[in-house]
Every structure is written in C-alpha cells, then in structure tokens.
Amino acid sequence: MEIKWQKTPPGPDGQLQDYTATSRNGIDIGRVYRIDSGPDLGLWFWTFLLGHSQFRMTDVSGVQRSRPHAAQQVARAYQRYLETAGSDGGGLSRIPVITTANSNGKPPCHNVSTG
C-alpha cells in the first residue's frame, strides 16, 4: 500500500496546513489539515474519501493531535478499504482471480486454426 502526500492547493479559505493523500494510481484517498480556529484550534482534522454505504459507517474522519497521527488514520482507513469487499462498500474486488496449478492468474491463450 503506497500513499503519496502533497500539499493541497489553497482554496478560498486560504488553508495553509492542508495535505492530500493520493494512491499509487493517482486517486485522491484522503486529506488532513490543521484546524485554525474554534475549540479544536491546533489539532489536525483527517478524512478518508473512498467507500460507500456500510464502509462509510466506520471511522472515516476525526481529529488528531498531530499531522503524523492524522495521516496514520487515513492510512488505516485506506488499508481497511482495500481489505473490505465491494459489496460492503470497500475496494476489494468481488470477482475472484481463478488460478490453477498451471496458471499465473492470466486468461489462457487459445490457438485458433482457420482452415
């Protein structure tokens, strides 16, 4: 599981401590940013962006005391997402890869003769 973090371009709110997590294939999977006002001033908000239905009922956002802790929560949510069946709102494919003793999981090649 590879996650790349990059600074989020500033939006209209001018958030300076804002980072986006991207998966290996370039999909945005999460975000962390420092809370700059209110009772949670100085804490870090995190959110995981993927999943649906049942998966989204689990922990997909929260507040942590530091950026590394918030980033760790995004990584944990991503790992859960990758391990959760698609039918339960996760990213695990519901289509099994069929392998046999003589295969590598790729479709077989068939020679077709025309005659």
Backbone bond lengths (Angstrom), bond angles and torsions (degrees), N, CA, C in turn:
res aa  C-N    CA-C-N  psi(-1)  N-CA   C-N-CA  omega(-1)  CA-C   N-CA-C  phi
1 M - - - 1.448 - - 1.528 107.87 -
2 E 1.299 115.57 117.95 1.454 121.22 -178.80 1.521 109.69 -116.48
3 I 1.324 115.65 128.91 1.464 121.44 177.45 1.522 108.03 -124.23
4 K 1.317 115.72 131.75 1.462 121.20 176.84 1.532 107.62 -109.60
5 W 1.327 116.09 129.04 1.461 121.49 178.35 1.519 109.32 -103.84
6 Q 1.335 115.31 137.23 1.457 119.84 175.81 1.522 109.18 -143.94
7 K 1.311 115.47 154.35 1.453 120.58 -179.99 1.525 108.86 -66.10
8 T 1.324 115.81 132.79 1.457 121.51 177.85 1.524 108.67 -77.78
9 P 1.345 117.82 132.34 1.465 118.35 177.22 1.531 110.47 -58.14
10 P 1.347 117.56 139.82 1.469 119.63 -178.30 1.521 111.56 -60.69
11 G 1.313 115.88 136.43 1.447 122.04 176.43 1.518 110.07 -98.84
12 P 1.317 117.40 -164.66 1.463 120.94 -178.76 1.536 113.16 -63.18
13 D 1.340 116.58 -24.81 1.465 119.54 179.71 1.527 112.26 -81.89
14 G 1.344 117.32 -7.06 1.456 121.69 177.19 1.520 114.64 66.38
15 Q 1.325 118.33 25.62 1.458 122.56 -179.34 1.527 110.21 -59.61
16 L 1.332 117.20 121.18 1.465 121.36 -176.45 1.515 113.21 -93.22
17 Q 1.304 118.88 -35.41 1.469 123.03 -179.27 1.525 108.35 -100.35
18 D 1.320 115.91 76.57 1.455 122.72 -173.07 1.527 108.29 -139.90
19 Y 1.345 116.46 126.90 1.464 120.93 -175.62 1.526 110.15 -134.09
20 T 1.337 115.24 143.75 1.456 122.30 179.33 1.524 109.72 -113.04
21 A 1.332 115.89 136.50 1.463 122.59 176.49 1.523 108.45 -97.13
22 T 1.328 115.06 133.26 1.454 121.47 -179.35 1.526 109.03 -124.44
23 S 1.331 116.46 138.93 1.464 120.65 177.80 1.520 110.03 -75.56
24 R 1.315 116.15 172.04 1.460 122.61 -179.91 1.524 112.12 -56.49
25 N 1.333 117.44 -33.31 1.462 120.22 -178.81 1.535 113.16 -93.21
26 G 1.342 117.49 13.42 1.460 121.12 172.07 1.515 116.86 89.48
27 I 1.326 118.08 9.40 1.462 121.27 -179.68 1.528 109.16 -89.44
28 D 1.339 116.51 130.79 1.465 119.99 175.02 1.517 108.75 -66.67
29 I 1.340 115.97 125.86 1.463 119.53 -177.12 1.519 113.50 -115.92
30 G 1.329 117.87 -17.59 1.458 119.15 -177.79 1.515 111.95 -168.87
31 R 1.325 113.71 176.07 1.453 120.38 -178.15 1.516 108.67 -152.84
32 V 1.331 116.36 145.24 1.459 121.91 171.17 1.527 107.92 -133.10
33 Y 1.332 116.46 142.93 1.464 119.14 174.18 1.519 110.16 -152.81
34 R 1.329 113.99 151.93 1.461 120.52 179.67 1.517 109.02 -78.96
35 I 1.319 115.22 135.84 1.463 121.63 178.44 1.522 107.32 -82.92
36 D 1.338 116.27 122.88 1.463 121.43 -173.05 1.523 115.02 -102.00
37 S 1.331 117.79 5.45 1.467 119.10 178.83 1.526 109.80 -159.89
38 G 1.320 115.31 169.88 1.457 120.68 176.50 1.516 113.68 80.87
39 P 1.328 116.09 -170.58 1.471 120.45 -175.42 1.529 113.87 -67.36
40 D 1.339 117.96 -19.61 1.463 121.42 179.56 1.536 112.11 -99.51
41 L 1.314 117.10 19.08 1.460 123.03 -179.79 1.527 111.08 -47.37
42 G 1.343 115.96 128.03 1.460 121.23 177.68 1.518 115.07 88.49
43 L 1.331 117.62 -13.57 1.467 120.62 176.34 1.525 108.85 -82.75
44 W 1.318 115.62 170.17 1.464 121.32 -178.14 1.514 110.76 -115.12
45 F 1.331 116.47 124.71 1.457 123.12 175.42 1.532 107.56 -87.54
46 W 1.336 116.08 139.26 1.461 121.08 175.33 1.514 109.44 -129.40
47 T 1.327 116.24 149.18 1.451 120.90 175.98 1.523 109.96 -148.02
48 F 1.328 115.61 141.36 1.457 122.63 175.73 1.514 106.73 -103.09
49 L 1.327 117.87 134.05 1.460 121.76 -168.60 1.521 116.22 -97.61
50 L 1.321 118.98 -15.92 1.463 121.01 -173.91 1.530 111.85 -97.42
51 G 1.326 114.76 172.89 1.470 120.65 177.33 1.511 111.30 95.65
52 H 1.305 114.77 163.80 1.458 120.41 177.41 1.527 109.83 -148.92
53 S 1.292 115.94 173.20 1.470 125.99 176.81 1.517 113.76 39.89
54 Q 1.311 117.18 -115.50 1.466 121.62 -173.67 1.527 112.58 -58.47
55 F 1.316 117.74 -39.63 1.466 119.87 -178.48 1.530 111.02 -61.68
56 R 1.317 117.70 -38.00 1.465 122.06 -177.05 1.530 111.48 -71.36
57 M 1.334 117.91 -9.41 1.462 120.38 176.30 1.529 111.19 -80.96
58 T 1.340 117.85 -9.99 1.462 121.69 177.15 1.524 108.48 -88.35
59 D 1.317 116.78 -176.44 1.462 121.29 -179.57 1.522 110.52 -67.92
60 V 1.327 116.45 108.32 1.460 121.12 177.86 1.532 111.52 -124.14
61 S 1.333 117.33 3.93 1.467 120.77 174.85 1.522 108.78 -163.91
62 G 1.329 114.89 161.71 1.457 119.63 179.49 1.514 111.16 173.27
63 V 1.327 115.30 -166.88 1.457 122.33 -178.27 1.525 108.11 -128.04
64 Q 1.326 116.31 137.49 1.455 123.01 178.34 1.524 109.53 -130.24
65 R 1.333 116.18 165.35 1.465 120.27 -175.45 1.519 113.63 -80.56
66 S 1.352 118.28 -16.39 1.457 120.12 -178.63 1.525 110.37 -146.66
67 R 1.325 115.03 162.25 1.464 119.80 177.62 1.529 111.73 -61.34
68 P 1.352 120.32 -45.94 1.473 118.74 178.59 1.530 113.20 -59.35
69 H 1.333 117.36 -38.06 1.472 119.66 178.26 1.530 110.85 -66.83
70 A 1.334 117.29 -39.96 1.464 120.81 178.15 1.529 110.36 -65.00
71 A 1.332 116.22 -43.33 1.468 120.45 178.81 1.526 110.93 -62.16
72 Q 1.329 116.78 -36.88 1.459 121.25 178.26 1.536 110.77 -63.32
73 Q 1.316 117.39 -36.53 1.462 120.41 178.26 1.529 111.22 -66.46
74 V 1.340 116.61 -39.26 1.471 120.02 176.09 1.526 109.34 -62.22
75 A 1.325 117.21 -44.38 1.472 121.30 179.56 1.528 111.17 -61.78
76 R 1.328 117.46 -41.25 1.474 120.61 178.46 1.525 111.07 -64.21
77 A 1.338 116.71 -42.13 1.465 120.38 178.67 1.529 109.82 -64.21
78 Y 1.316 117.10 -39.86 1.463 121.01 179.18 1.534 110.20 -63.86
79 Q 1.313 117.50 -43.27 1.463 120.99 178.02 1.528 110.49 -60.98
80 R 1.344 117.06 -44.77 1.478 120.47 177.04 1.526 110.06 -60.40
81 Y 1.327 116.82 -42.47 1.458 121.85 -179.93 1.530 110.54 -59.85
82 L 1.332 116.76 -45.49 1.459 121.08 -179.37 1.520 112.41 -66.14
83 E 1.324 117.30 -25.65 1.466 122.05 -178.76 1.530 113.16 -94.79
84 T 1.327 117.85 -3.67 1.468 122.35 -176.41 1.522 110.10 -98.63
85 A 1.323 115.71 134.36 1.468 121.04 179.79 1.519 111.22 -59.57
86 G 1.319 115.27 146.17 1.463 120.61 177.49 1.518 112.00 -57.81
87 S 1.319 117.40 -33.37 1.467 120.97 179.81 1.527 111.89 -68.26
88 D 1.347 116.96 -17.12 1.460 121.55 176.92 1.524 111.85 -104.79
89 G 1.330 116.39 15.93 1.457 120.62 176.65 1.508 115.03 91.64
90 G 1.320 117.80 4.85 1.460 120.77 -178.57 1.509 112.71 -98.62
91 G 1.313 115.41 -169.10 1.447 121.03 -175.41 1.504 115.56 -103.01
92 L 1.330 117.87 -0.88 1.459 120.45 -179.57 1.520 109.19 -72.82
93 S 1.311 114.95 125.60 1.457 120.13 -177.93 1.519 111.11 -60.44
94 R 1.306 115.45 140.94 1.460 120.30 176.79 1.521 111.21 -87.68
95 I 1.345 116.97 -3.60 1.453 121.08 -179.26 1.521 108.20 -98.47
96 P 1.315 118.09 111.81 1.471 119.63 -177.94 1.523 111.46 -72.02
97 V 1.310 115.60 147.85 1.460 120.70 172.47 1.514 106.03 -85.94
98 I 1.298 116.40 122.26 1.459 121.35 -178.32 1.518 107.87 -90.85
99 T 1.299 115.41 122.95 1.457 119.83 177.88 1.520 108.95 -124.73
100 T 1.302 114.40 150.88 1.458 120.68 174.87 1.521 107.20 -127.59
101 A 1.296 116.59 175.47 1.460 120.51 -179.08 1.523 111.75 -60.30
102 N 1.326 117.81 -26.54 1.464 121.52 -177.17 1.522 113.29 -107.37
103 S 1.317 117.70 17.39 1.461 118.04 -178.47 1.518 110.89 -126.90
104 N 1.303 114.58 163.59 1.454 121.00 177.95 1.528 111.23 -113.12
105 G 1.314 117.64 16.41 1.448 121.99 179.65 1.513 114.10 90.44
106 K 1.334 117.56 -2.95 1.459 121.89 178.69 1.518 108.92 -93.22
107 P 1.327 117.27 154.11 1.468 118.69 178.37 1.526 110.65 -60.98
108 P 1.319 117.04 146.74 1.460 119.79 179.87 1.529 111.23 -70.09
109 C 1.311 116.20 151.65 1.453 121.94 175.01 1.534 107.96 -94.99
110 H 1.269 115.57 135.39 1.473 119.76 178.95 1.510 108.61 -117.40
111 N 1.316 116.47 132.19 1.446 120.43 173.31 1.509 107.75 -86.63
112 V 1.310 114.97 128.79 1.464 120.28 -179.83 1.517 107.95 -111.89
113 S 1.312 115.89 124.05 1.449 120.25 178.01 1.511 109.33 -98.97
114 T 1.310 115.33 136.07 1.457 118.13 173.73 1.508 106.78 -110.98
115 G 1.271 117.24 143.75 1.386 114.54 -169.96 1.380 125.09 -136.71
